[in-house]
């Protein structure tokens, strides 16, 4: 487990990867929780003019993944996602801010279950509810 808010560590680590390319910024990454956001730009949009669902997944899944790393049990070396589910309830337009909060729902030796909610900060509407299961990895 990592102590304290390690958001700056993950912000640096994501440069050149999908979360970095999407402009995701982190307010908090700590044991059992994470929160972050992005401002919707053209690159987040689908060709039909609506926010691409994958942009929202990138935010909530990254929040859960980063917080999972910060919450690994003693001796664990990493994790892999084994299941995820999202329910979409609303969208966002260019210039609006999409934010999320991820919370640890279950912390076991072999699995973690995370819940996250994406919210359009501009309208205040909940955009998506997300749950994922992470398998905790250990050295062989």
C-alpha angles and dihedrals in degrees: 000000000000120000122233131345109333097175093126090056092055093043089058094042094054096057110124093016130097097273090050093046090051091053096242112174125197126223095176140002113175142135107307098001149051137179131191145146148198134206110237112249133170090271090063093056131096119230089257091067097253127111108276112246089224090063090060092044090051090056100045096037091049091050091052093044095048091047089047090057089049089050103045116138121246111289096017117128101194146314143247128211111246100174139010136177133184133187113199117211106164143358140226135227132224111291095026122113123240113200133180141192121202123198132187110245098175131014115190134158093256104024143030125197119206133192123200136178125204116207132187099231091197095058099021091231123140105242104184143001114213136187128180138176120219124199110218114228127215132187115273 
